[in-house]
Amino acid sequence: MRTSYDIILRPIVSEQSMEALDLLKYVFEVDTHANKIEIKNAVEEIFGVKVDKVTTSHVKGKSRRQGRYPEGYAKDWKKAVVRLKPGSKTIEMFEGMV
């Protein structure tokens, strides 16, 4: 059985994800086999917030040079954008980054 910490792997910190914080949207890298319900429950359990909506997308790995070989690929991963309910508290981990 997977725990919440196995589902939510890491937060995604980018310029686009930081602008979405005003709309109560947070971006995470999640387990590729996790569904939206599991992601919602994991975020609510870990951060103690109320989740309104979860959208997911699969991100293809980019082409990378691997040593002396001309081409390899970075791993494929899954991204989840989590929108919190209005009036819900914010996630403190993202507070100082804006």
Secondary structure, 3 states (H helix, E strand, C coil): CCCHHHHEEEECCCHHHHHHHHHCEEEEEECCCCCHHHHHHHHHHHHCCCEEEEEEEEECCCEEEECCEEEEECCCEEEEEEEECCCCCCCHHHHHHC
